Every structure is written in structure tokens, then in C-alpha cells.
Amino acid sequence: MIKIEEKPKNIPVIGDYDVAVIGGGPAGVSAAISAARSGADTVLIERYGYLGGQATGGLVILIVGLTDGKNQVIKGICREFIDDLFKMNAAQDVGRHVLFSPEHMKLLFDAKLVENKVHPLYHRFVAGAITGDDKIRAVITEGKSGREAIKAKVFVDATGDADLAKYCDIPFDIRPKSSLKPVTLGYRAGGIDIKTVRGYISQNKTYFERLIADAGITVKHGGWIRTLNPHEAWFDLVHEDNIDCTDCNDLTCAEIETRKKIHRLHELLKNNIPGFENGYIIDTAPQIGVRDSRRIKGLYRFGEKDLSLGFEDTIARAPNYSGKGNSSVEIPYRCLLVEKFDNVVFCGRSISVDHQFLDMFREIPCCMATGQASGTAAAISAAQEAGLKNVGIINLREKLIAQKALLFNEDSELCNYSSTP
């Protein structure tokens, strides 16, 4: 590989905080809010001009993974946001899931940051880090303002891709791209007679599957569902395999190919499915949906033996999709921490879990739950000027419970998210 030398530069430090959260998806927003509510001067760094990650920019507008099929397993900040969306008339129950408006979610996330005095730094892509004395000292961002540095006592990696692990040489796992989960480009279409389309597809499933196969689509994940708006549907059907989302070339290919598939699919549906004759594409997601990339090698790795276990350092729970063990699983704090540095904590889908169980931990509610735990732990660490490994687990769990996080099984509570909490 040909290389070119870049001259050393003096990078301006634009802030020095107690806690710096990297990534403004659901996990990062939860981390930033919980850190600020725990007394930390907190900054949230986000590469786009809005918050929400896959929930907003990825058009993943259906919140799944709230329950174990019967009982709630995740509350806390996630439940708070869902309740607020209902108050805004921007959410509906769909079975045991919640359908929401992504534009209202963006607005709500902005408002929550302002309300909790979190410092937002949008349009900044974290592109490196400065380390020393066994700590991360600062992260380096790139953007229209140029190259800038942000210092903090404690860092929360909510990038989803464990970017700080790469920049700080922290051990991580990533599968060969042939065995990574597919990426997906969501889109919305309007002008549809939802009832007619749904009835026709339900009676002609084989034909529908053959039709979308003609668009180059094999249904492995997702489907389609109405949105909150009349005559409008959201499609989660257009996937691309063999994509490593940490490779810009792969991402470029995925964006181009999935957009082509969407337009091919739309024309086939419009010409062949009754009720779709007047359909039109409203928008495709501004960011492609990623399920799978780097996962840290944490102090503890969640594996098959843990499907029925409880932990003394449980900081969140998740529904169990494996068909083995309990109906929900507990997530130990150690899955969020790494050996190399004691002032960085990870949350979201990059935590330390076996690849075969990733689906349990990558959904929006679980990401928000681990985000809430990581932000709270970071605030305690910054206040005590102690490493994250030395955060008292009893104190951390008490604070999470006080924030209405659900760490224990509540068999008596049924899942109804539209009811008054």
C-alpha cells in the first residue's frame, strides 16, 4: 500500500468534560442523559446532524425487544422515551412492539439533551484518540470545523462499531464478512391501500415471495408494516450480504446496491400488487441499517452457559431469543468493560457477547438499557476519580433502580406500553 506522510499538527481542544459519549444513537442518548442526571458534565459527539442512529436515520421505526413475550424486561430511560412519544401522539402499540414517528423521536432526543444540560456536538466524526498513562485522554474529531480534540475523565463508546477499540488498540472480535449479518436499507412508501395490499399478500404469499425474489431480495429478516400515517408503509426487506460495515468500500457498495433493489422492488409491487397501483417512494433511510460488526473482548464474555444465570453485577436485561434457558437473560457489568483502559465503557451492540447471541443485545431497548448503565457508571467513576472497574456495583445498581431500570424479573407485570406508567 502506498502511503503519504501527514505533517504533525496542533489540534485545538474544544472541551474538557467529566464524561464524553461517542455516538448519538439510542444507546448514546441514554448514556449521556443518565450521566448528566448523575451529576456529570457530559458531552455527546454525533457524526450526523440529528440523534437516534438506526431508530431515526436508519428508519428502524418499530421498537422490538421490550418484553420476553409476556412480561416487560426493559424499562428505565427506554420506557421514559416511549411514554413521551405516546404523549406526543407519535407512537402506537403494535402487538407487543411499539411503532413510532422517527421525526418526533429526533425532536424528543434533542429536547432531552437540552433539558438535562448535555452538550451536543453534532456533525463531528470521531477519527482517533489520544492515550497516555493507561488512560484515554481525548478523542479526535473531524468535520467542517476541521480537526478538533475533546478531553474527558471517562469515555462511553456508543458507536455500535466499537470505534474506540480500533483507535485505542483494544482487543475486539469481528466475524469474516461472509458470516456477518446482512445490512438493510429501510424505506417508506405512500399512496398505498394498506388493507387491500395486506389482504392480497396474505392470500398470495408464494407469489409475493417470488415477486420480491425477482428484485434480488431473499427474505431473511424483516418485512413491511404500516406507519402512523394513512396510506403509508415502512419496508425492511432490502438487504445486502457479505458487507463489513467497518470497510468504507463495502458500505459504498451496499448503499448503491440496496437503493437499486428498492426501486426495482417498488416497480414490481406497483405493477403487480392490488392496492399498490398509486404507490410512490417517500424516502430511503439516510443511513444503512447495520446489525453486526466489532464486539469488544470484555472482562466477561456472555455465552451459552449464561442463558439461565443471574449475576451479582447485573446492570440490564434482554429477552432471550435462543430457545434455551430462561425467557430473559441478565447482562453483567463486566461485559461493558475492557482490560486495557479503566476509563472507557462500551454499550449497545458492541458489548462482549458471543456472536450467536448478538440478536438479543442489539435491539433498541437493550441498547438503551446498556447505555443507561454505562452512562451512570461513567458519572460515578468521574465523580469518585476512580476507575470504572472500581465503581461499586451495589451503588451502581441502586442508582439504576432509582432511575427505574429493570434488573429483576417482574412476573406480575404485563406488557402494555400505551397505559399510564
C-alpha positions, 0 to 999 in steps of 0.5 A, spaced: 500 500 500 502 506 498 502 511 503 503 519 504 506 522 510 501 527 514 505 533 517 504 533 525 499 538 527 496 542 533 489 540 534 485 545 538 481 542 544 474 544 544 472 541 551 474 538 557 468 534 560 467 529 566 464 524 561 464 524 553 459 519 549 461 517 542 455 516 538 448 519 538 444 513 537 439 510 542 444 507 546 448 514 546 442 518 548 441 514 554 448 514 556 449 521 556 442 523 559 443 518 565 450 521 566 448 528 566 442 526 571 448 523 575 451 529 576 456 529 570 458 534 565 457 530 559 458 531 552 455 527 546 459 527 539 454 525 533 457 524 526 450 526 523 446 532 524 440 529 528 440 523 534 437 516 534 442 512 529 438 506 526 431 508 530 431 515 526 436 515 520 436 508 519 428 508 519 428 502 524 421 505 526 418 499 530 421 498 537 422 490 538 425 487 544 421 490 550 418 484 553 420 476 553 413 475 550 409 476 556 412 480 561 416 487 560 424 486 561 426 493 559 424 499 562 428 505 565 430 511 560 427 506 554 420 506 557 421 514 559 422 515 551 416 511 549 411 514 554 413 521 551 412 519 544 405 516 546 404 523 549 406 526 543 401 522 539 407 519 535 407 512 537 402 506 537 402 499 540 403 494 535 402 487 538 407 487 543 412 492 539 411 499 539 411 503 532 413 510 532 414 517 528 422 517 527 421 525 526 418 526 533 423 521 536 429 526 533 425 532 536 424 528 543 432 526 543 434 533 542 429 536 547 432 531 552 439 533 551 437 540 552 433 539 558 438 535 562 444 540 560 448 535 555 452 538 550 451 536 543 456 536 538 453 534 532 456 533 525 463 531 528 466 524 526 470 521 531 477 519 527 482 517 533 484 518 540 489 520 544 492 515 550 497 516 555 498 513 562 493 507 561 488 512 560 484 515 554 485 522 554 481 525 548 478 523 542 479 526 535 474 529 531 473 531 524 468 535 520 467 542 517 470 545 523 476 541 521 480 537 526 478 538 533 480 534 540 475 533 546 478 531 553 474 527 558 475 523 565 471 517 562 469 515 555 462 511 553 463 508 546 456 508 543 458 507 536 455 500 535 462 499 531 466 499 537 470 505 534 474 506 540 477 499 540 480 500 533 483 507 535 485 505 542 488 498 540 483 494 544 482 487 543 475 486 539 472 480 535 469 481 528 466 475 524 469 474 516 464 478 512 461 472 509 458 470 516 456 477 518 449 479 518 446 482 512 445 490 512 438 493 510 436 499 507 429 501 510 424 505 506 417 508 506 412 508 501 405 512 500 399 512 496 398 505 498 391 501 500 394 498 506 388 493 507 387 491 500 395 490 499 395 486 506 389 482 504 392 480 497 399 478 500 396 474 505 392 470 500 398 470 495 404 469 499 408 464 494 407 469 489 409 475 493 415 471 495 417 470 488 415 477 486 420 480 491 425 474 489 425 477 482 428 484 485 434 480 488 431 480 495 431 473 499 427 474 505 431 473 511 429 478 516 424 483 516 418 485 512 413 491 511 408 494 516 404 500 516 406 507 519 402 512 523 400 515 517 394 513 512 396 510 506 403 509 508 408 503 509 415 502 512 419 496 508 425 492 511 426 487 506 432 490 502 438 487 504 445 486 502 450 480 504 457 479 505 458 487 507 463 489 513 460 495 515 467 497 518 470 497 510 468 504 507 468 500 500 463 495 502 458 500 505 459 504 498 457 498 495 451 496 499 448 503 499 448 503 491 446 496 491 440 496 496 437 503 493 437 499 486 433 493 489 428 498 492 426 501 486 426 495 482 422 492 488 417 498 488 416 497 480 414 490 481 409 491 487 406 497 483 405 493 477 403 487 480 400 488 487 392 490 488 392 496 492 399 498 490 397 501 483 398 509 486 404 507 490 410 512 490 417 512 494 417 517 500 424 516 502 430 511 503 433 511 510 439 516 510 443 511 513 444 503 512 441 499 517 447 495 520 446 489 525 453 486 526 460 488 526 466 489 532 464 486 539 469 488 544 473 482 548 470 484 555 472 482 562 466 477 561 464 474 555 456 472 555 455 465 552 451 459 552 452 457 559 449 464 561 442 463 558 439 461 565 444 465 570 443 471 574 449 475 576 451 479 582 453 485 577 447 485 573 446 492 570 440 490 564 436 485 561 434 482 554 429 477 552 432 471 550 431 469 543 435 462 543 430 457 545 434 455 551 434 457 558 430 462 561 425 467 557 430 473 559 437 473 560 441 478 565 447 482 562 453 483 567 457 489 568 463 486 566 461 485 559 461 493 558 468 493 560 475 492 557 482 490 560 486 495 557 483 502 559 479 503 566 476 509 563 472 507 557 465 503 557 462 500 551 454 499 550 449 497 545 451 492 540 458 492 541 458 489 548 462 482 549 457 477 547 458 471 543 456 472 536 450 467 536 447 471 541 448 478 538 440 478 536 438 479 543 443 485 545 442 489 539 435 491 539 433 498 541 431 497 548 437 493 550 441 498 547 438 503 551 438 499 557 446 498 556 447 505 555 443 507 561 448 503 565 454 505 562 452 512 562 451 512 570 457 508 571 461 513 567 458 519 572 460 515 578 467 513 576 468 521 574 465 523 580 469 518 585 476 519 580 476 512 580 476 507 575 470 504 572 472 497 574 472 500 581 465 503 581 461 499 586 456 495 583 451 495 589 451 503 588 451 502 581 445 498 581 441 502 586 442 508 582 439 504 576 433 502 580 432 509 582 432 511 575 427 505 574 431 500 570 429 493 570 434 488 573 429 483 576 424 479 573 417 482 574 412 476 573 406 480 575 407 485 570 404 485 563 406 488 557 402 494 555 406 500 553 400 505 551 397 505 559 399 510 564 406 508 567 
